[in-house]
Amino acid sequence: MCAHPLAATDDDQPSDWSGIAAGLILLAAALTVAGAVAAIGGAEALEANVREIEGRTGLDLYASLSTWGWILMIAGIAEATAAISIWRRTPNRILIGLAVAYFGLVIAFFTLVILRGPGAPTIGLLLAAIYVLSYRSGRRPGTF
């Protein structure tokens, strides 16, 4: 058994949890990219959300919905790349997965009020992936 939760497993004993983490991050990436496409395309529902937020607060937080769409697109592509990295068992996959999941989580929290539909599930998926990567991926199958 590995002593440290972030330690990699032996190549002949792959961790079942790594595949679960990759799947969670890949689902989060799909939701993030879907939100990005909607934001870049200027979906009317998102525009209404932005007008409602800025009207209530008097702040111009979301000046360009298209810019936030591109930020979400970058986060989604990074999440998909990290998921593939975890799945293919590349070196430092757990560290890369954690860094990308935390970055995606920050972006998801900030855009939650605009992307109400995919925002909350994305946060849940990324939190679950962070848990799996932090506490389960370094263990061999069948151990807890």
Secondary structure, DSSP 8 states (H G I E B T S, - for coil): --SSTTS---TTS--HHHHHHHHHHHHHHHHHHHHHHHHHHT-HHHHHHHHHHHHHH---TTS-HHHHHHHHHHHHHHHHHHHHHHHTT-TTHHHHHHHHHHHHHHHHHHTTTT-HHHHHHHHHHHHHHHHHHHHTTTS-TT--
